[in-house]
Amino acid sequence: MVINASLAGAISEAQQSRRFDAILGSRNGIEGVLAGAFFDLTRLTSDRLARLRVTPSAALGTSRHRPTDDEIVQLLDQLHTLDIRAFVPIGGNDTAETALRLGAAAANRGQELRVIAVPKTIDNDLPETDHCPGYGSIARYTALAVRDAAFDTRAMSQIYPVKIVEVMGRNAGWLTASGSLAFDDSLPRPILCLPERPVSGFDELAELVTVAVERDGYAVLVIPETMRWSDGTPVGGATPEWVDAFGHAYYRGVGSTLARELSRRIGNQARYDKPGTIARMAMASASSVDLAEAEQVGREAVRCAIAGETGVMVTIQRASDQPYNACYGTAPLERIASVERRLPDDMIDPSGHDVTPRFRAWALPLLGDPLPEYEVLV
């Protein structure tokens, strides 16, 4: 939800530098460059930039297109024709891969093109950076949503004592883990189905839920939409609904499958909630820290381009947890493209279904303003 803050930061920094004759934005990322679909952002006013900064989703559109080798050549030709010498893509792993290929091809043919990638992914799975813009905001949303689901399930435990919350996050557990961040000692901990510690199957999961219901009266599970059993089998079925150009498979939602099967196995009603893509565009839950850092990485990318850097991604480097402090750097794209950073062992509780204090210390500052406090009566 903070991708436009990075865009606004990059535009503002480019304007203030007075080093660019024009600032262009492409419609739907790399596809817009191929199609010649550009928007002139050169004279965007400060008022419009301020509104852009807090606008949800991607103001210029997005893309899942993986360019072919021939299209990489076409991209370079298009950029050369327009005399574009700095290219600042905003995105995650797939964007980093395309940026790496484009920068390498430009260097091979001697074309001046400074490629500086800006990280943005709610999955938080890019290496070489402490965290990714976008994660803090969706983590805040998820933390609040899961806690609210716990209060609702607590109240309705005589009717449906099991609640499943299905979240995004691909193959890394960062977002699943964030579902625990709003829980204090007044509430039982949720069961986190982390991709890094998959359960063996329905029997093991049903046992975990049964124990929680018998102990606490209800159970809340946080599950990733890509949930797999320990043998690698997707919970939502072996056949994906579709596979994108980068090879990412998308399966039928697992929440409904688990709710139905757990209800049958444990003899208690289970329900599920799936915030889905609304979680990544809910600006009411945007983290103030995330917005500020997203804007800053956009600015840093332009500064790097002006300084002559290329083939790198802007990174966030943490200096301290309390008080939270971070600075900015860069890392080569070849160390980032197509590399997936998963939740490390020291952030996963020995049970495999919760997080350690280390994760909380790392994650809580990214959520921004303090979370609202609730009261527990019974």
PyMOL commands that set and color helices and strands:
alter all, ss='L'
color gray80, all
select helices_A, chain A and resi 3-17+30-35+46-53+69-81+93-108+135-155+174-178+202-216+254-266+276-280+283-285+288-306+333-335+345-347+357-367
alter helices_A, ss='H'
color red, helices_A
select strands_A, chain A and resi 24-26+38-40+86-87+90-91+114-119+162-167+191-192+219-224+242-243+249-250+270-273+312-320+325-332
alter strands_A, ss='S'
color yellow, strands_A
deselect
rebuild
show_as cartoon
